[in-house]
């Protein structure tokens, strides 16, 4: 999704979300193809500010694939296609050894050299800071004041099994316009058989509860309220029970 500059003097913003888990299972082919398409989108829209929200950073075999994540980020930061973006902030949740916090989310922000009036919010100091240079943050993001990160409470997880689900929030001021960017990863349907049992399924209820948790957090009284954009992997599904019933009726008719 993109908010494109439509007049002289405006700031074009490109919002991109991608579940990138498969890219790290075949970095030689899938990753190259994905990056090529990403660069083509940038060339087409020519944004001044790019927000790339990734889910499942490192893939399913994240213990063995985190090295591929580093190469992926270095390619983004050093490629010729991104040379006009002279400032960047990359936040990668790679700390898989801490299951109570690990979300495998990645937030990447790229600022064009022509954009001057842009600042990022410091949630600890409660003030905006000027952005210079390119910086990468990983491992323990909980101590990084430039973002807010949470994993969903354990009781939200189906069968109380930890998985990589949660959100990361950043706040920006572009041309004196403040807004939040929220990367979110909601629960999938762990079993199609269970999803068939009710309409809506129990998984839909879990997703709704998790989404409400995020909305409550980003609109509470701790910080000034600003507009927000949620983009990530919502894991929306068709209503399996109704689909099967409709298909069955159609086949019988």
N, C-alpha and C positions, 0 to 999 in steps of 0.2 A: 504494500500500500504506500502511496506517495502523496505528499503535499508539495506540489510543484510551484516554483515561483512563476507568477503570471504577469508581473509588471516590473518595470525598472525599479530597483531599490528594495524589492522584497527579498526575503530569505527562503530559498527552497529547502524543504526538509523531506528526506526519504526515510520511511520507516519500513524495515525488513524483518521478518521473522522466519526462522528455519529450524526444523528439527534435523540436526546435522549428524546424528548418530552413525548413519551408514557411511558417511564420508571417511571416517577413520578406520573403517574395515577394509576399504580399498582406496587408499590415498592416491595411488598412482593414476587411477582412472576417474573415479567418482569425484574426488576432490578437485582435480584439474577442470573437469567439465562444469562443476558447480561454480568455481571461481570465474570461469569464462563467462557464464551466464550472469553472474553478479556484476562483473565489470561492464557487460553490455547494458545492464539496467542503469548503472551509474552514467554511462556515456549518453544514454537516451534522455535521462532526466536532468543531468548536470546539477545535482543538489549541492547546497552549501553545507548542509549538516546531514550526516548519515547515522542512523541508529540501527545497528544490527543486533537482534536478539536471537540467541541460539539456545537450543535445548539438547540434552543428551550429549554434551561435550565429552569427547573421548569414546563414545559409542558404548555398546553393551559390555565389551571387554575392556573397560576403562583402565584397569591396572596395567594392561599391556599396551594401550593405545595413547596414553597421555603424551608421549613423545611426539606423536603425529599432530597433536593439538598445538604444540609449540611451533612446529614448522608451518602449520596453517596460519597462525597469527603473524609469524614473521613474513610470510608471503604477502599477506594483506597490507602490512605496514611498509613493506619495501618495494612493492610492485610499481612498475611504470604507470599503470592505470590510476594509482592512488597518489602519485607524486605531488599533486596540487593540494593534498590534504596534509598540511604540515603540523597538525596537532591531533592527538588521539588519546583516548582513554579506553583501556581494555580490562575488563573484570572477569576473571575465569574462576569458577568454583571447581577446583581440581582436587580438593582434599578428601579423597574417597576413604581415607583411613578414619574419618570421623563420621560414621553413618548417621548420627543424630543431627548433623548439620549439612551433609553433602546433598546438593541439588543438581549438580552437573549443568548448571546454567552458565551462559556466557553473554555478557553485554559488551558490545564494541561500538565506540562512538568516534566518528571521523569528522574533523572540522576543516573546511576549505580555507585556503590562505586569504581569500577576499573577505571572510567574515571577521569582523573586529570586535563587535559588542556581544560577546558570549561568555557566560559564567556558569559554573557548576556549584550546586548547593552542598555545603558541609553540614551534615545532619547533627554532628556533635556540637560544633560552634554556632550553628543556626545562622549562618551567613554565607553569601556567595563568594566564590573564589575564581580568580582569573585563570584561564586555561592556557598553559604554554607547554610546548614539547610533546613527546609521545611517552606514555607510561603504561606499564602492564602490571596488574595486581592479580595474584592468584593465591592458592592455598587458603589461608585463614582470612576470609573476607569479612568475618564478623567484626573485626577490629578496624575495618576501613571506614572512616567517617564520611566518605563521599557517596555512600550508598546505604540502603537498608535491605537486609537479606533475612529471609526466614524460611524454614522448612515447615510444612504443615504439621500440626500436632499429631503425635503417633496414633491417637485414637481415631483420626480421620482416615488412616490407611486401611484399605480392605484387608481383613484378617490380621490387622495389626502388624503387617510386614513392612519394614522400611523400604521405600523406593525413592527415586530421585525426583521429588515433587515439591515445589515451593515457589517463591517469587524473589526477584531482585528489583528494587526501585531506585531510580536516580531522579534528580530534579535539576532542571536547566533554566537559564534565563537567556533568551535569544532576542536581541533588539528590544530589551526591556519587557519581554513577554515571558512569563514564568509558566512552566508546565512540568508534570511528572511523566516519566517513561517507565513502564512496568513490564518486566519480562516474567511470564507466568507459565507454569507447566502443571496442568491438572491431571487427574487420574484417568487411566484408560480402563476399558472393560477387560478385567483379568480372565473372565470366563464367559464365553458366548452362551453356554448352557444356563448360567445364573442370570445373564442378561435377558434370556427368554422367559424367565419366570414371572415377571411383572411388567406393567406399563404405567409410568416410566420405570426403568430398571433401577435397582438399588444403586448401581454405579452413577446414574444420573443424579441421584440424591447426594452422593458423596461429592461429585463435581460441584453441585450447587452450593453445598456447605463450604467447600474450599474456596470457591469464588467469593462467597459472602465474607469469609475470613479475610481475604485480601482487600476487598472493598472497605471493610470496617477499619482495617489497619491504615489504609492510605487516606482515609477521610476523617480520622479521629482528631482529637484536640491538641495533639503534641506539636503540630506544625501548622503554619498558615495553609489554608485550603487553596489549591490551585487546580486548573484543569489537568486531566490526566489521560494518558493513552495506554491501554492494556493491549499488548500484542505478544503472543507466544503460542504455545501448543495447548489448546483448550481440550483436545481429545474428544470433540463432539462426535456422537454416533447417531445413526438412525435408530429409531425405536424398534429393536429387534423383534419384539413380540408382535407389534402391529404389522411389521413388514412380512413376517412369516404367515400371519393370519390372512393378510391381503393377497399374498402370492398363492396361498392354499385355495382361497375362494376363487381367484382368477383361474387357476388350473382346473377346478371342479366345474366352473361355468363354461 
